[in-house]
């Protein structure tokens, strides 16, 4: 449980801190580096306990949240949109990294392909 929460918090904070960094420095690419570093950390942390397709889904969700924050900024304001999409990403990470199927248990029952061992 702590693993999921920590990964979800880091994923959400990567968006918030990335945006804050871009705002403070005036360099959007620096904020992008923060976001990519946070995503990479989450992937590395979860790669052994989560099936590959869930990791791909989380990455796609993160990209959608990143784009969504830009789309929603006109309506919610920049910080409001970042806060909303960060919460959505955190929830998605909790739901997707928590593998309830048993396909990627800690005992190595399945490989990264998501198929059960024979």
Protein Blocks (a to p, Z undefined) as FASTA:
>chain_A
ZZmmmmmmmmmmmmmmmmmmmmmnopaklmmmmmmmmmmmmmmmmmmmccfklmmmmmmm
mmmmmmmmmmmmmmnomklmmmmmmmmmmmmmmmmmmcckopacfkopacfkopacZZ
